[in-house]
Amino acid sequence: MLTYLLVNVLSITIPFIYSFNKRLNFYKTWYAFWPAALITGAVFIYWDVYFTRWGVWGFNPRHLAGIDLINLPLEEWLFFICIPYACVFTYHCLNILVEKDYLGPYARPITGILIVLLLLIAAFNMTRLYTSVTFISTAIFLMLHLFVFKSQYLGRFYLAYIIIFLMPFMLVNGILTGSFIIEEVVWYNNAENLGIRVFTIPIEDFIYGMLLILMNVTIYEAILKKWPQNKAAS
Protein backbone atom coordinates (compact mmCIF):
# COMPACT_ATOMS: atom_id res chain seq x y z
CA MET A 1 0.00 0.00 0.00
CA LEU A 2 1.32 3.43 -0.94
CA THR A 3 -0.63 5.19 1.81
CA TYR A 4 2.04 7.74 2.72
CA LEU A 5 2.71 8.67 -0.90
CA LEU A 6 -1.01 9.07 -1.53
CA VAL A 7 -1.38 11.34 1.52
CA ASN A 8 1.43 13.57 0.22
CA VAL A 9 -0.01 13.77 -3.29
CA LEU A 10 -3.54 14.52 -2.12
CA SER A 11 -2.29 17.18 0.31
CA ILE A 12 -0.60 19.21 -2.40
CA THR A 13 -2.93 18.64 -5.36
CA ILE A 14 -5.69 21.18 -4.67
CA PRO A 15 -3.32 23.90 -3.36
CA PHE A 16 -1.14 23.44 -6.44
CA ILE A 17 -4.09 23.73 -8.83
CA TYR A 18 -5.45 26.83 -7.09
CA SER A 19 -1.99 28.42 -7.01
CA PHE A 20 -2.79 29.74 -10.49
CA ASN A 21 -6.12 31.25 -9.52
CA LYS A 22 -6.16 34.87 -10.76
CA ARG A 23 -7.11 36.27 -7.38
CA LEU A 24 -4.74 34.12 -5.33
CA ASN A 25 -1.68 33.97 -7.63
CA PHE A 26 0.31 31.91 -5.17
CA TYR A 27 2.62 30.80 -7.96
CA LYS A 28 3.92 34.37 -8.16
CA THR A 29 5.38 33.93 -4.67
CA TRP A 30 7.14 30.66 -5.47
CA TYR A 31 10.43 32.57 -5.52
CA ALA A 32 9.88 32.98 -1.77
CA PHE A 33 8.24 29.66 -0.99
CA TRP A 34 10.79 27.26 -2.51
CA PRO A 35 13.83 28.62 -0.63
CA ALA A 36 11.73 28.61 2.55
CA ALA A 37 10.69 24.99 2.03
CA LEU A 38 14.19 23.79 1.12
CA ILE A 39 15.94 25.54 4.03
CA THR A 40 13.33 24.45 6.56
CA GLY A 41 13.19 20.98 5.08
CA ALA A 42 16.96 20.59 5.47
CA VAL A 43 16.69 21.38 9.19
CA PHE A 44 13.82 18.97 9.74
CA ILE A 45 15.37 16.19 7.64
CA TYR A 46 18.50 16.39 9.81
CA TRP A 47 16.31 16.18 12.92
CA ASP A 48 14.26 13.37 11.39
CA VAL A 49 17.26 11.23 10.48
CA TYR A 50 18.52 11.17 14.07
CA PHE A 51 15.13 10.67 15.70
CA THR A 52 14.49 7.74 13.39
CA ARG A 53 17.93 6.32 14.16
CA TRP A 54 17.33 6.68 17.90
CA GLY A 55 13.90 5.05 17.73
CA VAL A 56 11.88 8.12 18.72
CA TRP A 57 9.64 7.30 15.77
CA GLY A 58 9.68 5.05 12.75
CA PHE A 59 7.77 4.05 9.62
CA ASN A 60 5.60 1.09 8.75
CA PRO A 61 7.00 -0.48 5.55
CA ARG A 62 3.54 -1.75 4.59
CA HIS A 63 2.53 1.83 3.73
CA LEU A 64 5.71 2.82 1.86
CA ALA A 65 7.11 2.52 -1.65
CA GLY A 66 10.32 1.01 -0.30
CA ILE A 67 12.71 3.75 -1.47
CA ASP A 68 14.98 5.08 1.30
CA LEU A 69 17.31 8.09 1.30
CA ILE A 70 19.65 8.59 4.27
CA ASN A 71 17.64 6.26 6.50
CA LEU A 72 14.32 7.96 5.66
CA PRO A 73 11.61 6.78 3.26
CA LEU A 74 11.11 8.85 0.12
CA GLU A 75 7.63 9.76 1.37
CA GLU A 76 9.10 11.45 4.44
CA TRP A 77 11.26 13.68 2.23
CA LEU A 78 8.18 14.55 0.16
CA PHE A 79 6.27 15.36 3.36
CA PHE A 80 8.52 18.39 3.95
CA ILE A 81 7.58 19.75 0.53
CA CYS A 82 3.92 18.80 0.18
CA ILE A 83 2.69 19.75 3.67
CA PRO A 84 4.51 23.12 3.84
CA TYR A 85 3.24 23.91 0.34
CA ALA A 86 -0.36 23.31 1.40
CA CYS A 87 0.09 25.24 4.66
CA VAL A 88 1.90 28.28 3.25
CA PHE A 89 -0.64 28.35 0.43
CA THR A 90 -3.39 28.47 3.07
CA TYR A 91 -1.57 31.25 4.92
CA HIS A 92 -1.18 33.20 1.66
CA CYS A 93 -4.86 32.78 0.77
CA LEU A 94 -6.07 33.91 4.18
CA ASN A 95 -3.91 37.03 3.90
CA ILE A 96 -5.74 37.88 0.68
CA LEU A 97 -9.26 36.74 1.55
CA VAL A 98 -9.40 37.91 5.19
CA GLU A 99 -8.54 41.60 5.24
CA LYS A 100 -8.65 42.16 9.00
CA ASP A 101 -5.90 40.75 11.21
CA TYR A 102 -8.24 39.47 13.91
CA LEU A 103 -5.54 37.94 16.11
CA GLY A 104 -2.96 40.68 15.53
CA PRO A 105 -3.76 42.58 18.76
CA TYR A 106 -3.38 39.37 20.76
CA ALA A 107 -0.31 37.94 19.02
CA ARG A 108 2.23 39.07 21.62
CA PRO A 109 0.37 37.71 24.67
CA ILE A 110 -0.44 34.49 22.82
CA THR A 111 3.24 34.10 21.94
CA GLY A 112 4.34 34.88 25.49
CA ILE A 113 1.95 32.33 26.98
CA LEU A 114 3.07 29.68 24.49
CA ILE A 115 6.73 30.28 25.32
CA VAL A 116 6.15 29.91 29.07
CA LEU A 117 3.98 26.79 28.70
CA LEU A 118 6.36 25.08 26.29
CA LEU A 119 9.41 25.75 28.47
CA LEU A 120 7.64 24.60 31.64
CA ILE A 121 6.45 21.35 30.06
CA ALA A 122 9.89 20.73 28.58
CA ALA A 123 11.59 21.39 31.93
CA PHE A 124 9.60 18.59 33.56
CA ASN A 125 10.14 16.18 30.66
CA MET A 126 13.78 16.54 29.71
CA THR A 127 14.22 12.77 29.42
CA ARG A 128 11.52 12.58 26.73
CA LEU A 129 13.32 13.48 23.52
CA TYR A 130 10.34 14.30 21.31
CA THR A 131 8.73 16.47 23.98
CA SER A 132 11.81 18.33 25.17
CA VAL A 133 13.48 18.97 21.80
CA THR A 134 10.25 20.03 20.09
CA PHE A 135 8.95 22.24 22.87
CA ILE A 136 12.28 23.96 23.56
CA SER A 137 13.00 24.51 19.85
CA THR A 138 9.55 26.02 19.29
CA ALA A 139 9.83 28.22 22.38
CA ILE A 140 13.22 29.57 21.23
CA PHE A 141 11.90 30.27 17.74
CA LEU A 142 8.87 32.08 19.18
CA MET A 143 11.20 34.14 21.38
CA LEU A 144 13.13 35.18 18.28
CA HIS A 145 9.87 36.40 16.76
CA LEU A 146 8.87 38.23 19.91
CA PHE A 147 12.16 39.93 20.81
CA VAL A 148 14.37 39.90 17.70
CA PHE A 149 12.26 39.75 14.55
CA LYS A 150 9.34 41.61 16.18
CA SER A 151 7.15 40.08 13.50
CA GLN A 152 3.94 41.82 12.53
CA TYR A 153 2.37 38.75 10.92
CA LEU A 154 2.11 36.42 13.92
CA GLY A 155 -1.61 37.12 14.29
CA ARG A 156 -2.18 36.02 10.71
CA PHE A 157 0.05 32.99 11.24
CA TYR A 158 -1.96 31.94 14.30
CA LEU A 159 -5.22 32.25 12.34
CA ALA A 160 -3.81 30.06 9.57
CA TYR A 161 -2.47 27.59 12.14
CA ILE A 162 -5.88 27.25 13.79
CA ILE A 163 -7.65 26.68 10.47
CA ILE A 164 -5.02 24.22 9.22
CA PHE A 165 -4.94 22.21 12.43
CA LEU A 166 -8.72 22.09 12.91
CA MET A 167 -9.34 20.09 9.76
CA PRO A 168 -6.55 19.31 7.23
CA PHE A 169 -3.96 18.48 9.90
CA MET A 170 -6.35 16.30 11.86
CA LEU A 171 -7.17 14.36 8.71
CA VAL A 172 -3.65 14.04 7.30
CA ASN A 173 -1.84 13.39 10.57
CA GLY A 174 -4.71 11.25 11.75
CA ILE A 175 -4.21 8.91 8.82
CA LEU A 176 -0.44 8.85 9.29
CA THR A 177 -0.77 7.97 12.98
CA GLY A 178 -3.40 5.27 12.51
CA SER A 179 -6.83 6.88 12.33
CA PHE A 180 -9.13 5.48 9.65
CA ILE A 181 -6.63 2.71 8.73
CA ILE A 182 -5.74 -0.64 10.29
CA GLU A 183 -2.05 0.07 10.95
CA GLU A 184 -0.35 3.43 11.45
CA VAL A 185 2.04 4.78 8.82
CA VAL A 186 4.26 6.46 11.43
CA TRP A 187 4.76 4.87 14.85
CA TYR A 188 5.99 6.66 17.99
CA ASN A 189 7.96 5.46 20.99
CA ASN A 190 5.79 6.63 23.87
CA ALA A 191 8.78 6.64 26.21
CA GLU A 192 9.98 9.70 24.25
CA ASN A 193 6.72 11.69 24.37
CA LEU A 194 4.04 12.63 26.88
CA GLY A 195 1.78 9.77 25.85
CA ILE A 196 -1.10 12.22 25.34
CA ARG A 197 -2.94 11.83 22.04
CA VAL A 198 -5.73 13.64 20.25
CA PHE A 199 -7.38 10.60 18.72
CA THR A 200 -4.21 8.90 17.42
CA ILE A 201 -2.06 12.06 17.12
CA PRO A 202 0.62 12.70 19.77
CA ILE A 203 0.19 16.14 21.31
CA GLU A 204 3.81 16.90 20.35
CA ASP A 205 2.84 16.76 16.67
CA PHE A 206 0.80 19.94 17.09
CA ILE A 207 3.89 21.82 18.31
CA TYR A 208 6.19 20.14 15.79
CA GLY A 209 3.75 21.23 13.08
CA MET A 210 3.68 24.78 14.43
CA LEU A 211 7.47 25.02 14.28
CA LEU A 212 7.61 23.48 10.79
CA ILE A 213 5.07 25.89 9.33
CA LEU A 214 6.29 28.95 11.22
CA MET A 215 9.85 28.41 9.96
CA ASN A 216 8.52 28.19 6.42
CA VAL A 217 6.39 31.31 6.86
CA THR A 218 9.26 33.22 8.49
CA ILE A 219 11.64 32.68 5.56
CA TYR A 220 8.79 33.16 3.07
CA GLU A 221 7.87 36.52 4.61
CA ALA A 222 11.51 37.62 4.83
CA ILE A 223 12.03 37.01 1.11
CA LEU A 224 8.76 38.73 0.19
CA LYS A 225 9.79 41.72 2.28
CA LYS A 226 13.24 41.89 0.69
CA TRP A 227 11.99 41.50 -2.88
CA PRO A 228 8.38 42.81 -2.78
CA GLN A 229 8.33 43.66 -6.47
CA ASN A 230 7.73 39.99 -7.26
CA LYS A 231 4.91 39.57 -4.75
CA ALA A 232 1.53 38.53 -6.16
CA ALA A 233 -0.95 41.36 -6.38
CA SER A 234 -3.93 40.86 -4.12
N, C-alpha and C positions, 0 to 999 in steps of 0.2 A: 504493500500500500504506500502510495506517495502522499500521505496525509500532510506532512510538513511542507512539501513543495506546493501542494494545492493551496494551503493556507496562505503562503507567501504570494502566489499568483493572484488569488482572489482579493487579497488585501490591497494590492497596487492597481488592479485593473480599472476600477471605476475612477479613482483619483487621476490615473494617467489619462484616461479618455477625456475627463472634464478639465484637464490642464489646459486644453486648447479652446475652452469656452471663451467667447469674446468678452464677457464681463469679468471673468476670473483671471484669464491669461497667466496661469501659474507657470507655464513654460517659459515666459519671459524672465522669470526669476531663477531659472535653472542655473545660471552662472553663479548664483549664491547658494543654491541648495546642494549641488553636487560636491563642492569643496567641504561644505558643512557635514554632509553624510559620510564622506570618505575620511575626514579627520576624526570625527566622532566614532565612526565604525572601527578605525584602527585602534583607538583606545579600548573600546569594548571587546574587540576580538582578542586583544592581549589579555584582558581580564578573563574573558571566556575560556581561553586556552588553559590557563592555570587553574581556574575553578573546576573545569572538566577533569584535568589531570589529578587534582586533589580530591575528587569525588564529591564536590559540593552539589553538583548536578550532573546529569548525563542524558543520553538520548536513546530512545527505543529503536533498534535497527529495523523493526517491522514497519515503521512509518517513514523510512528514509530510502533515498535512491541508492545509497551505498557508496557514494563518492565522498572521500574525506580529504581535507586540506588542513595541514598542521593540527591534526588531532580533533578537528571539528568537521561535522558533516557539511556538505555544500549548502544545505538548506539553512544552516545557522548563519553562514556568511550572507546569504540572500536576505535573511531576516533584518540585518542591519542596513539594508537598502530599502526593502519593500515597506517595512513598518514606519521608519522615519519619513519616507516619501508620503505615505498616507497621512501621517500626523502633521507634518509641516504644511502639506496641502490644506488640511483642515484649518490649521492656524491661519494660513494665508486667506482662505475663503471667509473666515469669520471676521478678519480685519476689514474686508471689503463689504460684507453683507451686514455686519453689525456696527453701525457708526459709533455708538456710544461705548466708552470703556467702562462698563458697569462695575468691574472689580478694581479698577485703577485706584480709587481712593483708599481701598483696603489692602492694597498689595503689600505695603511695608509691614503692617501688623501681621498679616497672614504669613509672610516670609519669616518674620521674627519668631512667631509661634512655632512654625515648622522647624526652624533651626534648633530651638530649645528642646522640642519633643524628640527630634531625631538624635540629638547628642545625648539626651538622658537615657533613651532606650538603648542606644549603642553602649553607653557606659556600663550598663547592667548586663550586657550580653557580649562582652568582648571575646568570649571563647567561641561564639557562633559566627563563623566567617561571613556568611551571606548577609546576616543582619548588620554586623559591625562595619564591614567594609562599605556596604551600600548606604547605610544611614549616615556614616561619617562623611563619605564622599559627597553625598547630596547636600548635607549641611554646609560643608566647606564651599561648594559651588554656589549655594544660595547666599552665603556670606559675601562672596565675591560680588554677586549681583547687588546686594544691599549696600555694601560699604565701598566697593571699588568701581564697579561698572555703573552703579546708580541707575539701573535700567528703568526706562519709562514704559516698557511693554510687558511687565510682569503680570499686570491685571489681565491683559489680553491672553497671555500664556495660560494663566490659571483658568480662564473661561474655556479655552480650547482643551486643556487637560481634563476638566470636568466632563465636557461633552464626549471627548474621546474615550475616557475611562468608564463612562456610564454604559455605553453600548458596544462600540467596536472592540475595545480592549477586552471587555468581559467575554465577548464571543470568541475572539481570536485566541486570547490566552487561556480561556476556558477549554477550548478544544486541545490546545497544546498540553495542558496539564491534566487532561482526562475527562473533562465534561463532554457529554454527548457521544463519546466513543468508548470502546471496551477497555483499551489500554492507553495510558498517557503517551504522548510523544516525547515530552521532557519529564524526567523524574528528578526529585529533589531529596537530598539527604537531610532529614528533619533534625539531625543533631547539629546542623549548621544554620538553622533558621529558627524562628520563634515557634513554629508548629501551628501557627494561626492561619487559617485559610478562609477565603471568601469563595464558597463553593469548593472548587478544587485548586484555586489560585493562592499561592503563598502571599501573605500580606507584604512581604519584601518586594514582590514583583511590581506593586504599585509605586514604590519609591524608586526602584530600578528603572521603571518606565519613565517616571518623572525626570530623572537625571538624563536618561538617553535622549528624550525629546527636548529638554531644556538646553542641552549642549548643542543639539542640532539648531535649535531656534537662535541661540546666542551667536553662533558663527554666521548663520543665515542673515540675521539682523545686522551684524557688524559689516558684512560685505555689502548689503543693500545700502547701509548708511555711507559707506566709503565710496561706492559707485552708484549713486541714486539715478543716474541718467539712464540706466538699463532697467530700472524697476518698472514692472507692469503698471500701466495706468488703470486706476480704479474707476 
